[in-house]
Amino acid sequence: MVDKKQKVLVLEPKIEKGELGEQNVGNLKAIGYNYDEYRQALAKMVIIDELHFNFVEGRRFKLCC
């Protein structure tokens, strides 16, 4: 069962240069996940970038998602 109210934590990366060199001072942000928006974005990526349809079956793609 999927809880539609559940949020996903994402890191908004931000690198700042300071006295100690570069530091990651990104922020964690809670966002909602919309399955339909994800499917649309994936379809556009496959079509626009002219990827093979089996691209989404690859192990690395699945790890990314």
Secondary structure, DSSP 4 states (H G I P E B T S, - for coil): ---TT-EEEEEE--EEEETTEEEE--EEEEEE--HHHHHHHHHHHHHHTT--GGGGGSHHHHHH-
